[in-house]
């Protein structure tokens, strides 16, 4: 009786172990697939420079129509445009303050 119980436990543990091994192999395969997709995505968005005509044409399209590369390129161009506008405003503001300070010191 004790041997039968021991055999059942061992079979149960073996079944669980086989299930864990099977699941581990599935997870490793999925991980490899996701790594490949990550590499493909990274390669797809490498060159995000657009001409003004390309940007204008892509900006008129619906986001669902754009490829990942085009979507990133449009977003990047918009970010760069906004960044340079803010940078120009800061530069102008800073130069105005310097100029005002200079004029005040002359008076």
C-alpha positions in Angstrom: 0.0 0.0 0.0 2.8 2.4 0.9 4.6 1.5 -2.4 1.4 2.2 -4.5 1.0 5.6 -2.8 4.6 6.4 -3.5 4.3 5.4 -7.1 1.2 7.6 -7.5 3.0 10.5 -6.0 6.0 9.9 -8.3 3.8 9.7 -11.4 2.0 12.8 -10.3 5.2 14.7 -9.8 6.5 13.4 -13.2 3.4 14.6 -14.9 3.7 18.0 -13.3 7.4 18.2 -14.2 6.6 17.3 -17.9 4.0 20.1 -17.9 6.5 22.6 -16.5 9.1 21.5 -19.1 6.6 21.8 -21.9 5.6 25.3 -20.7 9.2 26.4 -20.4 9.9 25.4 -24.0 6.8 27.3 -25.1 8.0 30.4 -23.2 11.5 30.1 -24.7 10.1 29.9 -28.2 7.8 32.9 -27.6 10.8 34.8 -26.2 12.8 34.1 -29.2 9.9 35.3 -31.4 9.6 38.5 -29.5 13.3 39.2 -29.7 13.2 38.8 -33.5 10.2 41.1 -33.7 12.1 43.7 -31.5 15.1 43.5 -33.9 12.8 43.9 -36.9 11.1 46.9 -35.3 14.4 48.5 -34.4 15.6 48.1 -38.0 12.3 49.5 -39.3 12.7 52.8 -37.5 16.4 53.5 -37.9 16.2 56.2 -40.6 13.5 58.6 -39.5 14.6 61.7 -41.5 11.9 63.1 -43.8 11.9 65.9 -46.3 9.2 68.6 -45.9 7.2 67.1 -48.8 7.4 63.6 -47.3 6.3 64.9 -43.8 3.4 66.9 -45.3 2.2 63.9 -47.3 2.5 61.5 -44.4 0.9 63.9 -42.0 -2.3 64.1 -44.1 -2.8 60.3 -43.8 -4.7 58.6 -41.1 -2.4 57.0 -38.4 -3.8 53.5 -39.1 -2.6 53.8 -42.7 1.0 54.5 -41.7 3.7 51.9 -41.2 5.6 51.8 -38.0 8.6 53.6 -39.7 6.4 56.3 -41.1 4.6 56.8 -37.8 7.9 57.2 -35.9 9.3 59.5 -38.5 6.3 61.8 -38.4 6.3 61.8 -34.6 10.1 62.5 -34.5 9.8 65.3 -37.0 7.0 66.9 -35.0 9.1 66.6 -31.8 12.2 68.1 -33.5 10.1 71.0 -34.9 8.5 71.7 -31.5 11.9 71.4 -29.7 13.6 73.9 -32.0 10.7 76.3 -31.7 10.9 76.2 -27.9 14.7 76.5 -28.1 14.3 79.6 -30.3 11.9 81.2 -27.8 14.2 80.5 -25.0 17.1 82.0 -26.9 15.2 85.1 -27.8 13.9 85.5 -24.2 17.5 85.0 -22.9 18.9 87.5 -25.4 16.2 90.0 -24.5 17.0 89.8 -20.8 20.7 90.2 -21.5 20.0 93.2 -23.7 17.7 94.7 -21.1 20.3 94.1 -18.4 22.9 95.7 -20.6 20.8 98.8 -21.3 20.0 99.2 -17.5 23.7 99.1 -16.7 24.4 101.8 -19.2 21.8 104.2 -17.8 
